[in-house]
C-alpha cells in the first residue's frame, strides 16, 4: 500500500477546508516558495500544483503572497537569482578562468 501524505489524510478525514488552511499555512511559512511548501506538506511539486488547482487556491495564494510582500514568480521556483548573486557567480567564473573584470 503506498504511503499517504499528511495533506491527503487531512483532506480525507477533515475535508477540503482543512486542507486549504494547511496549504495556506505552508505557503505562509515558506514565504511563498511553492516547492518548499510542497515538501512541508509531504508531497511532490506536481501533486502540490494539482492540489492547488483542485482546491481552487491559485488566486488566494497570489493574494496572500502580495499582501505579505513575498517575492514570488515563475522564476523563483526555477532557481532564478538576484543580480548581486548573479554578479558574484560571474566574478567567480572569471577567477576560475584566470580572467580579470
C-alpha positions in Angstrom: 0.0 0.0 0.0 1.5 3.4 -1.0 2.3 6.0 1.7 -0.3 8.6 2.1 0.8 12.2 2.6 -0.3 14.2 5.6 -2.3 16.6 3.4 -4.2 13.8 1.7 -5.0 12.2 5.0 -6.2 15.6 6.4 -8.3 16.2 3.3 -9.8 12.7 3.6 -10.6 13.0 7.3 -11.4 16.7 7.8 -12.3 17.8 4.3 -11.2 20.4 1.8 -11.5 23.4 4.1 -8.9 21.9 6.5 -6.6 21.1 3.5 -6.9 24.7 2.2 -5.9 26.1 5.6 -2.9 23.7 5.7 -1.8 24.6 2.2 -2.0 28.4 3.0 -0.1 27.8 6.2 2.7 26.1 4.3 2.8 28.9 1.7 3.0 31.4 4.5 5.6 29.5 6.4 7.8 29.2 3.3 7.3 32.8 2.3 5.6 31.9 -0.9 8.1 29.3 -2.1 5.8 26.6 -3.6 8.4 23.8 -3.8 9.3 24.2 -0.1 5.6 24.3 0.7 5.1 21.1 -1.1 7.9 19.4 0.8 6.4 20.8 4.1 3.2 19.0 3.2 5.0 15.8 2.2 4.1 15.9 -1.5 5.9 16.5 -4.7 5.7 19.6 -6.8 3.3 18.2 -9.4 0.9 16.9 -6.7 1.1 20.3 -5.0 0.1 22.2 -8.1 -2.7 19.7 -8.7 -3.8 20.2 -5.1 -3.8 24.0 -5.6 -5.9 23.5 -8.7 -8.4 21.1 -7.1 -8.8 23.3 -4.0 -9.2 26.5 -6.1 -6.4 28.2 -4.2 -4.3 29.8 -7.0 -5.8 33.3 -6.7 -5.9 33.2 -2.9 -2.2 32.2 -2.8 -1.3 35.0 -5.1 -3.2 37.5 -3.0 -1.6 36.2 0.2 1.9 36.5 -1.2 1.1 40.0 -2.5 -0.3 41.2 0.8 2.7 39.8 2.8 5.3 41.1 0.3 6.6 37.6 -0.6 8.7 37.7 -3.8 7.2 35.0 -6.0 7.0 34.4 -9.6 7.7 32.0 -12.4 11.5 32.3 -12.0 11.6 31.8 -8.2 10.9 28.1 -8.2 13.2 27.6 -11.2 16.3 28.8 -9.3 16.4 32.4 -10.5 18.9 34.5 -8.6 19.1 38.2 -7.8 21.5 40.5 -9.6 24.1 40.5 -6.7 24.2 36.7 -6.7 24.5 36.6 -10.5 27.4 39.1 -10.4 29.2 37.0 -7.7 28.8 33.9 -9.9 30.2 35.8 -12.9 33.2 37.0 -10.8 33.8 33.5 -9.5 33.8 32.1 -13.1 36.2 34.8 -14.3 38.6 34.0 -11.4 38.4 30.3 -12.3 39.3 31.1 -15.9 42.1 33.4 -14.9 40.3 36.4 -16.4 40.1 39.9 -14.8 37.0 42.0 -14.6 
